[in-house]
């Protein structure tokens, strides 16, 4: 009799384990897979987005992130790999805007919704399919805010001759945000009635070391004929600060205001020490959340709306995340 009950209990346990195993496998099958290709990994802001995607996806989805190594050819290979894997949603940070068309065609053929971020494709490309979206921030807004930081500074500390000589550090030729930040930062100063004069304009491909090299060369040729540095991102702004430090700035009252965009941790530290005048928060955390939440809706076969997606979608294509001016006075708002 005891043997009978023992056998019965073992049978029940085995059946229970079988159903638990099946349930576990079903759970794994239902887990969505979001395939992501970043333009490059060695970029502070994109690293923040990547970290947020990993963080928010825990126990909710699998996020498979690949490095494009700043090569469109490499990025195309990674996109092909993810499509072959049949991910539920494809997320792409373009290296080259011209590649948007071919990536869209591949995703459309495979019926895999696609979300672009940070590098905005043309409106024409985004209209090519109803399962294409863009998550980002408006470059003109960030440029205007950079200019406003400098307007506030020079109203309090005008130059001796009334002319503001600036150096511009551009991130990437043809990149929409680089183009907009370059244009609108200067426009904001001009619109405020400031007399500005460009004494240097260099492309430093978003990198700190490259920006330092460019600014050192400019300072060697211009001497002290520079009143401010405007950088398309914080890494380049920090490179400019490195170059200025090497020429004795930020000591004994020798100062040049430098502004950037992103509000990364290194930039916030520079604000605290008084070497970076200001930056503009490019909200990597909220962009990462928006990308993940939008991908989750699309993976479920739904169209995003006010009930299943908690952000406004403009023209059924764009999810905009606002920028914010960050100076030493409100530095806590960037964290």
N, C-alpha and C positions, 0 to 999 in steps of 0.2 A: 504493500500500500504506500509506504514511504517512497519507494522507487517511482511509483506511478505519479505521485504529487511532484516529486523532484523533476521528473521528465516533463510534466505539464508546465511547471514554472519555467524551465529552460526554453520550452517551445514558445511560451508567451514572450519571454525576453528576446528571443531571436526574431519573432514577428515584430516586436516593438522597434528593435534596432533596424530592421529592414525598412519600416515605414519612416523612421527618423532619417535613415540614409537617403531614401527617396525624396523626402521633404528637403533635405540639405541640397541634393542635386537639383531639385526644382528651383530652389532659391538661387543657386549659382547660375542656372540657366536664365533666370529673370533679371540678373544683375546687368544693367546697361553698361556698354563700353563706349567711352568718349575718346576718340583719337585726336591728339593735339600735335601740331607741328609749330615750333617756335622758330622765328627767323634766326636766332642765335641764343645760346645759353649764357654767354659771358656778358650779360647786360643786367644792371642792377634792377631796373624796373620790371623787365620781363621775368627775372628770377622771382620777384615778389608775386607776380601773377601766377607763376608756376607753383609756388609754395601754397598759395591760397587754394588753387585747384586741388592739390593733393590733400590739403587740410579739410576742405568742405566735402570732399567725395568719400571720406572714410566711412565704411559700412553702408554706403549708398550706391556707389558705382565704381567701376574700374576706370581710371584715367590713365591712358597710355600716351606719354609725352615724349616727343622726339626732337632732336636738335637739327635745325637746318644748316648750322655752321656758316651762316651768312652767305650761303650759296643757293641760288634758285634751283640749280640742277639737283643738289642734294635734297632740298626741300621737296621737289617733285618726286624723287625716289621714295621719300618717307610717306608722302601722300598716297602713292601707288601701293605701298606696303599696307597702309591702314585700310585702304579700300579693299584690297585683296583679303584682308582679315575680316572684312564685313562689319566694321564698327557701326554703332548705331547713329553716331553723329561725328562729323569731322569739324575740327576747330583749327583755323589756320591764321598765323601771323606772317603775312607775305614778306618775302625778301624783295621781290620785284613786282610792282603793280601790274606789269604786262602779263604776268603769269596767271592772273585771276581767271581769265577766260577759259584756259585749258583745264584748270582745276575745277571750275564750275561744271564744265562739260563731263568730266570724269565722274564727279559726284552725282550729277543728274542721271547719268547713264546707270549708275549703281543704285540710284534712289536713296542716297545717303544725304540727309540735310547738312548744310554747311554754315558755320558761323565764322566770319572773319573778325579779327580784332586788331586794334592798334595801328594797322596800316590799311587805310580805307580804300577799297576798290571804287571804281567810277560808278555813278548812279546807273549808267547803262548796263554795266556788268551785274549789278545787284538786281536789276529787273529781269534778268534772263531766266529766273525760276522762282517759284513761290516759296521755296524752301531754303532761301539764302537770307542771312541776316548779318548785320554789322554791330559789334559792341565797341564803344570807344568814347572819346571825349572830343569836343570841337577845338581844333587847333587854334582858331582865331581867338577863342576865349582865353586860352592860356597865354598867347602872345600879348593880348590886351592887358592881362593881369601883370605880366612881367613889366610892361611899359609903365603901368600905374605905380608899381613899387618904386621905379626910378623917378617918376614925376613927383611923388611924395618926397623923395630924398632931395632932389635938386631944387625944389621949392624952398626947402630949409637950408640947403647948402649949395647955393648957386656958384657956378664957375666964375673966375675973375673977368673973363671977357664975354660971358653970356652964351658961349658956344659949348655944346656938350659933344665931345669927340668920343665915339664909341667903337668898340670892336665887337663884331658879330661872329659867334661860333655856331655854324650850322651842322645839324646832325647827318643829313644824307641828301644829296642832290635828288630832287624830284619827289622826296617823301612828303606827303600832304601836310603832316604836322610840322615838319621842319620849315616848309614853305610858309605856312600860316603863321607860325611863331616868329619867324624872321620879319615878315611883313607887318604884322599887327603890333608887335612890341614897339617898333619905330613909329608906327602910325599913332599909337596912344600918346607918345611923347609929343609928336608934332601937333596932334589935336589939342593937347593941353597948352600949346603956345610955346613950347621949348624949341630952341634953335639947335638942331642936331646935325652932326657931320660924321660920316663914316670914314674911319681911318684904317679899318681892316675888316675883311670878311673871309673867313676860312671854313672849310668843311673838315670836321674832325671825327666824322662817322660815329658820333655818340660816345666816344672813348676818352677817358681821363688822360691817359698818357699822350695820346695824339693831340689833345687840346693843349696840354702843357707845352709840347714841342712847338705847336703853331704860335702860341702866345709868346713864348720865349723869343722866337724869331721876329715877331712883330715888335716886341718891346726893344729888341736890339736895333731895329730900324727906326722906330718912332720915338724912342727915348721915353720921356715922361709926357708925351703928347697924347695921352689916353685918359679919358675921364670916367669911363665905365666899360664893363664887359657884359654883353648879353649872350647867354648860352641857351641853346634849344633844349638842353637837359642838364640835370645836376652833375652827372659825371664829368661833362665838359666844363661846367662851372668850377668844379673842384680842381680840374686840371689847370684852369686859368689861375686859380688861387695859388696852386703849387708854383706856377711860373712867377707870379707876383711876389710871393714870399722869397723866392731866390733873388729878387731884385730889391729886397729890403722893405717891401710893403707890409702893412699891418704891424709895424713897429714904430715907436717914437712919433706917432701921429701921421705917418705916411699911409694913406688909405685910398683905395679905389673900390667903388661899389661894384659887386658882381651879383648877377641874378641868374637863376636857373629854373628848371621845371622838373617835378617829380615828388619832391619832399621825401627823398630816401633818407635812411638813418645817418649816413655820412654827411649829407647836406644839413640835416637838423643839428648835428654836432658842430658843424662849421658855423651855423647861425648862433649857436650858444657861445662859441669862442669869439664871435664878432668878425669873422672873415667873409662870410656869405651874408650879403644884405638881405636877400629874401628869395623865396622859391614859390612855386605854385604846385599845390597838391594834385598829382595825377593819381587818382584813387585806385591803386592796384587791387586792394582788397575788395572793393565794391564792384570793380570790373570783373574780377575773378568769380565773385558770387553771381553776377548777372550772366556770365558765360555758362556757368554750371547749371543754374536754374533754367535758363533758356534751352540748354542742351537736354536737360531732363524732360522738359515738356515735348520737345521735338522727338526724342527717343520713344516717347509714349504714343507717337503718331498723332499728336494734337497740334493745333495751331495756337500760339500764345495769345492769351486774352487777359482781361482784368481779373478773371476768376482763377486762372492757373499760373499766372505770371505777374509778380507784384511790381512791375515797372512799366512805364509808358513806352510804347513802341511807336515811333514817328514814321509815317508813311508806310507802315507795315514792314519796315526794313531795319530801322535804326534804334538802338538802345543807347541813349546818351547818358554819360555820367559826368556831372558838373565838376569843374576845377574849383580850387579855393586858394586864395592868397595866404601864404604862411610866412610870417616874420617872427622875430624873436619874441614879440609881444604875445602872439597867439600860438606858439609852437605846440602847445598841448593838443590843439585841434587836429594835428597831423597824425596823432598816434591812436 
